[in-house]
C-alpha cells in the first residue's frame, strides 16, 4: 500500500502534472485541483493548505479570476498585475516584495 502524500507533496505533484503545455502554473479551480485536494484529504480546505505553503515559500500564489494560480517557487510571474501596471505607468521603481 502506498503512503499518503503530504499536502506539500500533493500540491507540488499537482502543479507538475496538471499544468498545460506552455504554462508554468495551474488554476486552482479550472484544473480540478481544489476538488482533487478535497477528495484526497477527506474534505480538507485547499485554500488553507496552499496559503500556508505560500507563506513558507514552498509554492507561489497569484490571484486570478475565479481562484488563484499555483506555481512552484521561482516559476510564477515576477510582478503582480498591479505592479506591472504601476511599472508601465512609470510609478514602480523596484518590484514590491512578495509577502
Secondary structure as GFF3:
##gff-version 3
##sequence-region A 1 99
A	DSSP	alpha_helix	7	18	.	.	.	ID=ss1
A	DSSP	beta_strand	26	27	.	.	.	ID=ss2
A	DSSP	alpha_helix	33	40	.	.	.	ID=ss3
A	DSSP	alpha_helix	46	55	.	.	.	ID=ss4
A	DSSP	beta_strand	59	64	.	.	.	ID=ss5
A	DSSP	beta_strand	67	72	.	.	.	ID=ss6
A	DSSP	alpha_helix	81	88	.	.	.	ID=ss7
###
